[in-house]
């Protein structure tokens, strides 16, 4: 997968997680909120790794 695609995938992952978390908050569902937070963290890590790989590729 290309570097731009990896970053886009990570951003989409974070957006879906934020939606899940906000749905959990709106419904008062702690399980949904926790799952959203967990996925958002995973998306943040994936995004950072993709950006780091992109930086390393330039040098």
C-alpha positions, -999 to +999 in steps of 0.1 A: +000+000+000+013+035-008+023+059+019-005+083+011-030+055+012-017+044+046-022+079+060-056+081+045-066+047+059-054+058+094-074+090+091-105+071+081-099+047+111-098+077+134-129+093+120-149+060+124-136+057+159-146+093+168-181+085+154-184+054+175-173+073+206-197+101+200-226+076+194-217+059+227-218+093+244-251+102+229-266+068+239-249+067+273-232+034+263-198+032+281-189+001+261-192+020+228-173+050+242-145+027+253-143+009+220-142+042+202-114+054+224-095+022+218-099+024+180-090+061+180-058+053+198-050+026+173-057+050+144-034+076+159-006+050+162-012+039+126-011+075+114+021+082+133+038+051+119+027+060+083+040+095+087+073+082+101+077+058+072+070+086+048+097+108+065+122+080+064+115+073+028+125+109+018+160+106+033 
